Amino acid sequence: MYTSSRFLGVTSLLLALVCLDSQGIPVETHGTPGINSSGTGTGTGGHGTNQSVSVGDDFFAPDSLTINLADTVTWTWIGQKAHSVLFGDGIGSGVRTSGSFSRFFGTPGSYPYSSTVVGDTLMRGLVVVR
């Protein structure tokens, strides 16, 4: 039989797991800059449009994108090689060869990103939010 403190501990653990996506990265859902890397291709908290970037073998297309406030950008892997998307604030997709990664942009500014895979030093991109 569960005691009330044991029940609360199990409940807290389950709630914590629900708040993590499939890669263990917190997903923000309150209209602030966040991510959704669960592969669903949907944004988190935005009321804008969804913009697309392809992650190919050694390139991002387009490599520069200007979007509106509250838009979401989805990166979709189309090549055979492993690549990643990583922003200067630490938000990123992790290294992968397929699927998609989305980020909601709720603050105007310039958001440079790159791939962290060794040899991908030329894979750089920029999202400008107006």
C-alpha positions as CSV (number, residue, x, y, z in Angstrom):
1,M,0.0,0.0,0.0
2,Y,1.3,3.5,-0.9
3,T,1.7,6.1,1.8
4,S,0.7,9.6,1.0
5,S,4.4,10.8,0.7
6,R,5.3,7.8,-1.6
7,F,2.3,8.6,-3.7
8,L,3.3,12.2,-4.0
9,G,6.8,11.2,-5.0
10,V,5.6,8.9,-7.7
11,T,3.1,11.5,-9.0
12,S,5.9,14.2,-9.1
13,L,8.1,11.9,-11.1
14,L,5.4,11.1,-13.6
15,L,4.6,14.8,-14.0
16,A,8.3,15.6,-14.6
17,L,8.4,12.9,-17.3
18,V,5.3,14.3,-19.0
19,C,7.0,17.7,-19.2
20,L,10.0,16.3,-21.1
21,D,9.9,15.5,-24.8
22,S,11.3,12.3,-26.3
23,Q,14.9,13.5,-26.0
24,G,14.6,14.7,-22.4
25,I,14.6,18.4,-23.4
26,P,12.0,20.7,-21.6
27,V,9.4,21.9,-24.0
28,E,8.1,25.5,-23.3
29,T,4.5,26.1,-23.9
30,H,3.8,29.6,-22.6
31,G,4.6,31.8,-25.7
32,T,8.2,32.3,-24.8
33,P,11.1,31.1,-27.0
34,G,11.0,27.4,-26.9
35,I,11.4,24.2,-28.8
36,N,9.7,21.1,-29.8
37,S,12.2,18.4,-30.9
38,S,9.8,15.5,-30.5
39,G,9.6,15.1,-34.3
40,T,6.1,16.3,-34.6
41,G,7.0,19.4,-36.6
42,T,4.7,21.6,-34.6
43,G,5.5,24.9,-32.8
44,T,5.2,25.6,-29.1
45,G,3.0,28.5,-28.1
46,G,3.0,30.5,-31.3
47,H,0.1,32.1,-33.1
48,G,2.2,32.9,-36.2
49,T,3.0,30.8,-39.2
50,N,5.4,27.8,-39.6
51,Q,8.5,28.4,-41.7
52,S,10.6,25.5,-43.1
53,V,14.4,24.9,-43.4
54,S,15.8,21.7,-44.9
55,V,18.9,20.1,-43.3
56,G,20.7,18.4,-46.2
57,D,24.0,16.8,-46.5
58,D,26.3,19.7,-45.4
59,F,23.8,22.6,-45.9
60,F,20.8,24.4,-44.5
61,A,18.3,25.6,-47.1
62,P,17.6,28.4,-46.8
63,D,20.6,29.3,-44.6
64,S,19.1,32.7,-43.8
65,L,15.4,33.3,-42.9
66,T,13.5,36.4,-41.9
67,I,10.3,35.7,-40.0
68,N,7.6,37.5,-38.0
69,L,7.3,37.6,-34.3
70,A,5.4,34.5,-33.0
71,D,6.4,32.4,-36.0
72,T,7.8,28.9,-35.7
73,V,10.6,27.5,-37.7
74,T,10.9,23.7,-38.4
75,W,14.1,22.1,-39.6
76,T,13.6,18.8,-41.5
77,W,16.4,16.4,-42.2
78,I,16.5,15.4,-45.8
79,G,20.0,14.1,-46.3
80,Q,21.9,10.9,-45.3
81,K,24.5,12.4,-43.0
82,A,24.1,13.3,-39.3
83,H,23.8,17.0,-38.5
84,S,22.4,19.2,-35.8
85,V,20.9,22.6,-35.2
86,L,22.3,24.5,-32.2
87,F,21.7,28.1,-31.2
88,G,24.0,30.2,-29.0
89,D,21.6,30.0,-26.1
90,G,22.0,26.2,-26.0
91,I,18.6,25.3,-27.5
92,G,19.2,22.6,-30.2
93,S,18.1,19.5,-31.9
94,G,20.8,17.1,-30.9
95,V,22.6,15.2,-33.6
96,R,20.3,13.2,-35.9
97,T,19.8,11.9,-39.4
98,S,16.0,12.2,-39.8
99,G,13.0,13.8,-38.3
100,S,12.4,17.4,-37.5
101,F,13.1,20.0,-34.9
102,S,11.0,23.2,-34.3
103,R,11.6,26.4,-32.4
104,F,9.1,29.1,-31.6
105,F,10.4,32.7,-31.8
106,G,8.6,35.1,-29.3
107,T,11.3,37.8,-29.1
108,P,12.6,40.0,-32.0
109,G,16.3,39.7,-32.8
110,S,18.9,37.7,-34.7
111,Y,19.4,34.0,-33.9
112,P,22.5,32.5,-35.5
113,Y,22.8,28.7,-35.4
114,S,25.1,26.0,-36.7
115,S,25.6,22.3,-36.8
116,T,27.9,20.8,-34.0
117,V,29.0,17.8,-36.0
118,V,32.8,17.6,-36.6
119,G,33.4,18.8,-40.1
120,D,30.3,20.9,-40.3
121,T,32.1,24.2,-39.6
122,L,30.5,25.7,-42.7
123,M,27.0,24.7,-41.8
124,R,25.7,28.0,-40.4
125,G,22.3,29.6,-40.5
126,L,20.5,32.7,-39.2
127,V,16.9,33.4,-38.2
128,V,16.0,37.1,-38.1
129,V,12.8,37.8,-36.1
130,R,11.1,41.2,-36.8
